[in-house]
Amino acid sequence: MSFGQGGPPWGGPGSPGQDPYGSQRGSQDPYGAQDPYGAQNSSRDPYAPDTPDWAALADASAARTRRRRWLLIGGGVLATAVVTAIVATAVVSMSGGGADRAADKNPSEPTAVTGAPSGSAEPEPSFSSVAPLPVPSPKDFISSADRDRAPLSADTLFPGRKLTMGDRVYEKGATSSTTNCAAATQGSLGSVLASNSCDRVIRATYARDGVAVTIGVAVFGEERQALKAKNEVDQKKSGVASLSGAGVTTFCRAPSVCRRTVNSYGRYVYFTVGGFTSGKDVTTADKDVYSTGDDIAEFTFRQIHRRGVLQASAAATVPAGQ
């Protein structure tokens, strides 16, 4: 065998040194004509591990989050602006109408109160068109026997055993009540009471520190009779007779000088006679006699007025027609 030119063709179809796989491959990459990852990844290392780019993914997620947040904030601001505009428009509309009406309204006129809506479930209040009856006057009840029907006696006018006026306490003595009006008087008072149709005289005596006062209440059917009798009384020559007993000795009988008073309220005329239980004459310097008589007269007036108050109150609570 010769190793000369007739030897086996190891060099291939061409000359020695050619690629044993033939001329078709030429100078190409022995693994093929293209990068297995494609032309777009021509710079990528073919032997690098196939893992995701975490930094890039994180940046993309953060960008999306920021975009979503700004969209939410922008939407909220826009909604707030819309609501504010609507409310402002409504307020301007309402105030404009109210201002127009206020301009036409007299400032002295009271503001009308709007009633409940027509569809309200609550019924609207109703008021009677009939004016309420006036409250009865206490004096109306004590000015006529037809209305003054409360019990009347010495005990109702002068209750208790003592009378306290301020810091002064008076002991109550004897009491009496008679339809013979002249029997409870002195001087010309008896005839005055009789001529004016006196119905009754009620008396009571109060004493304190040697001073005694008898109060006498003459009762008539009408106020006009009481007023006429009061005007006809001559206080210097007549008056109610003093009433002794129950611890009070006789006082203010002739020839003793005593203090006398007379007044009236409604159908009642009330008299006082006051002096010393010792029989001493009363002078203008005897302030105790004056103050005692004034206290007893004031108490009597209050008792008569109280009769009217109680009866007026009772009448105000009675339903109409009864």
Secondary structure, 3 states (H helix, E strand, C coil): CCCCCCCCCCCCCCCCCCCCCCCCCCCCCCCCCCCCCCHHHCCCCCCCCCCCCHHHHHHHHHHHHHHHHHHHHHHHHHHHHHHHHHHHHHHHHHHHHHHHHHHHCCCCCCCCCCCCCCCCCCCCCCCCCCCCCCCCCHHHHCCECCCCCCCCCHHHHCCCCEEEECCEEEEEEEEEEECCHHHHEECCHHHHHHHCCCCEEEEEEEEECCEEEEEEEEECCEHHHHHHHHHHCCCCCCEECCCCECCECCCCCCCCCCEEEEEEECCEEEEEEEEECCCCCCCCCCHHHHHHHHHHHHHHHHHHHHHHHHHHHHHHCCCCCC
